[in-house]
């Protein structure tokens, strides 16, 4: 699934990453605890989270996440946006809850990887 498809399915706003809409995402998962992200992250996946700190962007970069979707209408800080821009990491924002956003992506064919998320 492409980042652009995730944007469309979730009716999400693209915050940064206009040049990466054609990037492929191989799976996905949701987490609101940094240790869960680090323990179960999958390279090339989309991360759905309610966390909006710079640490989420850094963790996503280290883990090789393809894109981050902020749920519940949460908007990242300007510093998080700039950090993501410097990393080439697409950020999106949806008003959906974490549960609903994950469900919408699942219903459209995106799966977790190795059952870890």
N, C-alpha and C positions, 0 to 999 in steps of 0.2 A: 504494500500500500504506500502511496506517496504522501508526503507532507500536505500537499494541496488537497488530497482526498480527506485526510484527517480534519483539516480546516473546514471543509464543506460539510462533512458528516456532523461535526460538533457545532456548526454555525459559529465557529470561533473567529476571533479577531487575530490577525497576524501582527504581532508586535515588532518582531525583527526577523529577518531571514527571507526577504523577498526573493533572493537569488537561489534559495534552496528548496523551493516548493516542489521541484521534481525529484528530490532525494527520496530514496526508498527506505521505508521503515519495515523492519523484519518481525516485529512483535511489539507488545506493549504491556504496561502495568502501571498500577497506581500505588503511591505510598506517601505518607505524611511524616515519617520518621527517617532521619538521615541514615541510621543504621540499617533500616530495612532496604533503603535504596542501595547502599553499598553491599549488603549481603546478597541481594537477589537481582541486582541489575544485569541487564543483558545488552551487550554491545549491539548498536544499531536499532534499539527499541525506542519507542516514545515513552516518556515518563509523564504521568498525570499526577499532579500534586496540588495541595493547597498551600504549600510553603512558598514564600516569595523572596527569600533572602539571597544574598550573593552566594552563600554556601551551597544552595541548591544548584546554581549555575556551575559553580566550580566542581561539585560532585558529579554532575551530569557530564561535564567535559572529561574528567578523569575516567569515568566509567564508559565513555564512548557512546553515550546516548545520542540518538539522531535528532531529537526534538523534545522540548518540554512544553506541556500544556498546563496552564494554571486554571484550576477549577473554581467554582463558586464565585465567579466574577472578580477574583483577586487579581490585582495588578501589581507587577513587580516594580521595585524602585528604579529610578533612572540609572543608578549604578549597576544594578543587575542587568538592565537592558544593554548598557554599554559593554559590560563584561561579556555577555552573550554575543554581541556584535563582534567583539574582538576575537572570540573563539569560533565564530562561524556557526553558532548554534541557534537554530530557529526557536523562537518563543511564541506561543499562542495563548489566548485567554478565552475561556468559555464560561457562560453563566451556569452551565450544568453542574450538578454535584459530582463528586468523584465517582460515586456508584453509577449514576446515570451516564456519565461520559464513558466510563469503561464499558458499560453495557452496550451503548450505541456502537462503539468501535468493534466490540465482539460480534454484535449482530450483523455487522458489515464485513466480517471475515478476518479481522485482526485478532490474533491469538497471543497468549503469553508464551514465553519460551521456556521449555523444560518444566512447565507447570510450576515455576518458582514464584510467579507473581499472581 
